[in-house]
Every structure is written in structure tokens, then in C-alpha cells.
Amino acid sequence: MAITSSSTLYHHNNFEYDVFLSFRGEDTRKNFIGHLYYALKQKGIHTYKDDEKIKKGERIGDELIRAIEESKFYIIVFSKSYASSSWCLDELVKIMECHNTTEHTAYPVFYDVEPTEVRKQSGVVKEAFAKHMKRTMLLGNGGRLLNKQPIWPEYRDEAKFIQNIVEQLSLKLHSINFSVDENLVGMETRINDVLSSLRTGFDEVRMIGIKGIGGGGKTTLARAVFD
């Protein structure tokens, strides 16, 4: 399996990858996933995406399982034929196993399907789920993921949607890196507040002021956000 990955601007020691992309290639590889992966790479987010030339069998291989285990965040792109792939569902089972038992976090993205169709297994995805009933039953607590409110607002403009995904992940990875920096202990909440106020996923200019008593950490906070 060929592994495509980006630079390591946000990468930290606990995981080999910042993000693992789970998707159905025939639906999204040459459009949404291709654009999303490029945007993540440009932002310096270390991302795992499988090679389209890989010959996939009935079961996911050990290398892919390791990549899932070694990724902090999962972006699961539910598309019309995602559930018709036994490979995708096996990926999802492993992702949910990690999501439910460790410090990994999974986020659903609904591409060209309505969230309710996936959650209720109806509409265009009903037949796909029906083909792999045993695997969907193995998902267990996966329903909680499907019912999870997406952290990204819906956009009709795909470019803006991708930009928002990348910026939100960037904020979360910033938070992780700051929290493990021994010089910034206790500042994580304040850093996140400033980063959220900046709303970097939006096309507008913002000016943020930091006030406080002398020696309260204003300069340290500003430097952390700038970095």
C-alpha cells in the first residue's frame, strides 16, 4: 500500500498521522477527497489517504489497520455508495473501535447524501447498507457517530466547505500541541478562546485585543496563537 501524506506542521508524538480519510473512491477520490487532501497538505496537516492503485480484497490489511490506530482524527465521508463497500464498512468498524475506546476522534461528513438517509439507512443508501447487514450490526455504537452534530456548517460551495473543515481541524490540532507544551500549562482554554474568536475559516478581517494585568501571560498567549 502506498501512503500519501503531508508535511508535519501540526504532527505530535502520540500519533503517526493527524488525520485518516475514510471514503469510497469511486464517489469522491477525484473530486471532494482530492481537493480536501490537497487543502490538508497545504495546511501542513499530516494525513493518511490510501493509494487508488491498491488492489483491495475482502478484508482490510494490517498496514491499513495500523494507519487507523496511528491517526488522531478520522474524517469519514459518507457518500451514496460508501456502505456498499465491504472495505469501507470494515474501515468504519475499526475506526469506531478506536473512537469508542481511546483518545481518537471521528467526524462524519455527508457528501451528496442527506444525513438522515445515512442515519436511518434509507433513500439512496438503504440498499447499500442492506447488502452488508452483518457489518452494519458490528458497528454497535456507530449510531452515536452518525447522530453527532457535524462540527462544520453546511455549505453549497464545496471550496468553502473544505476550507472550513481544514481550519477547524487546524484549531483542534493547535489545541493538542499547546496542551502538551510544558511552558503553556493552564493556557489551553484561553488559547482556544482566542483561536475561536479569530474564526479563521471565514473571509473577513478581524482584530483581537488581549487585556490583563502585568505578568498575566498576555505576551505568551499572543505568541502561542501567532505560532
Secondary structure, DSSP 8 states (H G I E B T S, - for coil): --EE----SS--TT-SEEEEEE--HHHHIIIIIHHHHHHHHHTT--EEEE-TT----SS--HHHHHHHHTEEEEEEEE-TTGGG-HHHHHHHHHHHHHHHHSS-EEEEEE-SS-HHHHHTT-GGGHHHHHHTHHHHHHTTTHHHHHTS--SS---SSHHHHHHHHHHHHHHHHHHHHHHT-GGGTT-HHHHHHHHHHHTTTSSS---------TTSSHHHHHHHHH-
